[in-house]
Amino acid sequence: MACMSAILLQAQVSTPLNMTYKDLVSPVGTASTDDLYSDCWGWQANGKDYVIISISIASQANRGVAVYEVTPEGKYKLFAVNTTDNLGNLWGTVRHYNGYIYKGTEGGGIRIFKLPTDGSTNLTLIKIISTRTHSINQDGKYLYANGQNSWGAKMTVCFDLTDPENPNPIWYWNGHYVHDLTIFNGKMYLAKMDQARTTGRFAIYNVNNPILEDVPNSYAPKLLSESNLILQHEYSNGFTHNIFPTPDENYVVTTDE
């Protein structure tokens, strides 16, 4: 799903179901109403809040990534931007780790950007790694890429970000096509489905020191063993788009596309 602009909302502690409108940021690069944002993410550093937005300009001329600082007054302030990323798919998901921005697209793998430290607003594209990637997720020093074609059809790959500019693939899983996932409390919650879009599926795997299997005669990383499976479920007429556990892990919430 894409939105025409990014709206900043702030939850009120006394009434957590209500939100207060704070600011609106217009698309970067052009004022066209065809300009879209396809994903956003945020993090905190040095007492400040930051937001990443994946820019999906319909014309492809200015697709890329914008990073904003959220001021104490709840206003957007441009921190860094790169709008030269016009080689990829319309959709892109974004995450941050240790001063780097990662953007996954179906049009050409995962882009790695370095945040500026010189006071400029230049978000530098370091490199493009891997292959087709539908979505990415990050937990600690690990980056998870879904819908990958690196060593097979549309798998999920786990990268170690110890060296942020050179992510190291350490394992993969290829049981079904994974549209999205959530990592919580050492578990991987997978939203997966068949390509016919007739059956919704989700599964939960242990990824806290998981059991891995060697892949004979292959340059691929190790395979996540099915012995890590905790639970799986199927339902008819579904297309599991994403999945999130409740904080107590007694329930999961999914949506269908």
C-alpha positions in Angstrom: 0.0 0.0 0.0 1.2 3.5 -0.8 0.2 6.9 0.6 0.2 10.2 -1.1 2.0 11.9 1.7 3.4 11.1 5.2 1.4 12.3 8.2 3.0 12.6 11.6 0.7 11.6 14.5 1.3 11.4 18.2 -0.5 9.2 20.6 -1.8 10.8 23.8 -0.7 8.8 26.8 -3.9 9.6 28.8 -6.1 8.4 25.9 -4.0 6.0 23.9 -6.7 5.4 21.3 -6.6 9.0 20.2 -4.0 10.8 18.1 -3.1 14.4 17.5 -2.2 15.6 14.0 1.3 17.1 14.0 2.7 17.6 10.6 2.5 16.7 6.9 5.4 16.2 4.6 4.9 16.6 0.8 6.6 14.2 -1.6 10.3 14.9 -2.4 11.4 16.0 -5.8 8.2 17.2 -7.4 4.8 18.5 -6.5 3.0 16.0 -8.8 0.0 14.3 -7.2 1.3 11.1 -8.7 4.2 11.0 -6.2 3.8 8.2 -3.7 5.5 6.9 -0.6 5.5 3.1 -0.3 6.9 2.5 3.2 8.2 4.2 6.4 10.2 3.2 9.5 11.7 5.0 12.4 14.4 4.9 15.1 15.9 6.9 17.9 19.5 8.1 18.3 21.1 10.6 20.6 17.8 11.5 22.1 16.2 12.3 18.7 13.6 10.6 16.6 14.1 9.9 12.9 11.8 8.6 10.1 12.7 6.9 6.9 10.4 7.1 3.9 10.6 5.1 0.7 9.8 7.4 -2.2 8.0 5.8 -5.1 7.6 8.5 -7.8 5.3 7.2 -10.5 7.5 8.7 -13.2 10.5 6.8 -11.8 12.6 10.0 -12.2 13.0 10.6 -8.4 12.5 7.3 -6.7 14.6 6.9 -3.6 14.8 7.4 0.1 14.2 10.4 2.4 15.1 10.6 6.1 13.5 13.2 8.4 14.3 14.3 11.9 11.2 14.7 14.0 11.6 17.9 16.1 10.5 18.2 19.7 7.5 20.2 18.4 6.5 17.3 16.2 7.6 18.7 12.9 9.4 17.1 10.0 12.9 18.4 9.3 14.8 16.9 6.3 17.9 15.1 7.4 19.0 13.2 4.3 17.7 12.3 0.8 18.7 10.3 -2.3 16.4 10.6 -5.3 18.7 9.0 -7.9 17.5 5.5 -7.1 15.5 5.1 -10.3 16.4 1.5 -11.2 14.0 -0.4 -9.0 10.4 -1.4 -8.6 7.7 1.0 -7.6 7.5 -0.6 -4.1 10.3 -0.4 -1.6 10.6 -1.3 2.1 13.2 0.5 4.3 15.0 -0.1 7.6 17.9 1.4 9.6 20.9 -0.1 11.3 24.0 1.7 12.8 24.0 4.7 10.5 22.9 2.9 7.3 19.6 2.7 5.5 18.6 -0.5 3.7 15.9 -0.5 1.0 14.6 -3.7 -0.6 12.8 -3.7 -3.9 11.5 -6.3 -6.4 13.4 -4.4 -9.2 16.9 -5.0 -8.2 17.9 -6.3 -4.7 18.8 -4.4 -1.5 20.2 -0.9 -1.7 22.6 0.2 1.1 22.8 4.0 1.9 25.1 5.7 4.4 23.7 8.5 6.5 25.7 11.8 6.3 27.9 12.9 9.2 29.2 16.1 7.7 26.1 18.2 8.1 24.9 17.8 4.5 21.7 16.1 3.4 23.4 13.7 1.1 22.3 10.1 1.6 25.0 8.2 -0.2 24.3 5.0 -2.1 27.1 2.6 -1.2 26.1 -0.5 -3.2 23.3 -2.8 -4.3 23.4 -6.4 -3.1 21.5 -9.6 -3.6 18.5 -10.0 -6.0 14.8 -9.4 -6.2 13.5 -8.6 -2.7 9.9 -8.0 -1.9 10.3 -6.8 1.7 12.9 -6.5 4.4 12.9 -6.5 8.2 15.5 -5.9 10.8 16.1 -7.1 14.3 19.3 -6.2 16.1 22.2 -6.9 13.8 20.2 -9.1 11.5 18.5 -8.1 8.3 15.8 -10.4 6.9 15.0 -10.3 3.2 11.7 -11.8 1.9 10.7 -12.9 -1.6 14.3 -13.4 -2.5 15.7 -15.1 -5.6 19.3 -15.5 -4.4 19.7 -19.3 -4.3 16.2 -20.4 -5.4 12.7 -19.2 -5.9 11.4 -16.5 -3.5 13.0 -17.5 -0.3 13.7 -15.6 3.0 17.4 -14.9 3.7 19.0 -13.7 7.0 22.0 -11.4 6.7 24.4 -10.6 9.5 25.0 -6.8 9.6 28.2 -6.8 11.7 29.8 -5.1 8.8 26.9 -2.8 7.7 28.3 -2.2 4.2 28.8 -5.9 3.5 25.9 -7.9 4.9 26.8 -11.6 5.3 24.1 -14.2 4.4 24.1 -16.8 7.2 21.0 -18.8 6.5 17.9 -19.0 4.3 14.4 -20.6 4.4 12.5 -21.6 1.3 9.4 -23.5 2.4 6.9 -21.1 0.8 6.9 -17.6 -0.7 7.2 -15.2 2.3 5.5 -11.8 1.8 6.5 -10.4 5.2 7.7 -11.4 8.6 8.1 -10.1 12.2 10.9 -11.0 14.6 9.8 -11.0 18.2 11.3 -12.5 21.3 13.6 -14.9 19.4 10.9 -16.1 17.1 10.2 -15.5 13.4 6.6 -15.0 12.5 6.2 -15.7 8.7 3.3 -14.5 6.5 3.5 -16.9 3.6 1.2 -18.1 0.8 0.9 -19.9 -2.4 1.2 -18.1 -5.7 -2.4 -19.0 -6.6 -3.5 -16.8 -3.7 -6.1 -19.5 -2.6 -4.6 -20.5 0.7 -3.4 -18.2 3.5 -0.5 -19.5 5.6 1.5 -18.4 8.6 4.2 -20.1 10.6 6.4 -19.5 13.7 10.0 -20.5 13.9 12.7 -20.3 16.6 15.5 -18.1 15.4 17.3 -17.7 18.7 20.5 -19.8 18.0 18.5 -21.8 15.5 19.4 -25.3 14.2 21.0 -24.9 10.7 21.6 -27.5 8.0 24.5 -27.6 5.5 23.6 -27.4 1.8 25.7 -29.9 -0.1 27.5 -28.8 -3.2 26.2 -25.2 -3.0 27.5 -21.7 -2.6 24.4 -20.9 -0.6 24.4 -20.2 3.1 23.0 -22.8 5.5 19.4 -23.8 5.5 17.1 -23.0 8.5 16.1 -26.5 9.7 12.4 -27.4 10.0 13.2 -28.6 13.5 12.9 -24.9 14.5 9.2 -24.9 13.5 7.0 -24.0 16.5 3.6 -23.7 14.8 2.0 -23.4 11.4 -1.6 -22.7 10.2 -3.4 -22.6 6.9 -6.8 -21.2 6.0 -8.7 -21.1 2.7 -9.4 -18.1 0.4 -6.5 -16.1 2.0 -3.3 -14.2 0.9 -1.4 -13.6 4.2 0.0 -10.2 3.7 1.7 -9.6 7.1 1.7 -10.9 10.7 2.3 -9.5 14.1 2.1 -11.2 17.6 0.5 -9.5 20.6 3.0 -8.6 23.3 2.1 -11.6 25.4 2.4 -13.9 22.3 -1.0 -15.5 23.0 -2.4 -14.2 19.6 -1.2 -13.2 16.2 -2.8 -10.6 14.0 -2.7 -11.0 10.2 -4.2 -9.2 7.2 -5.0 -10.6 3.8 -4.2 -8.8 0.5 
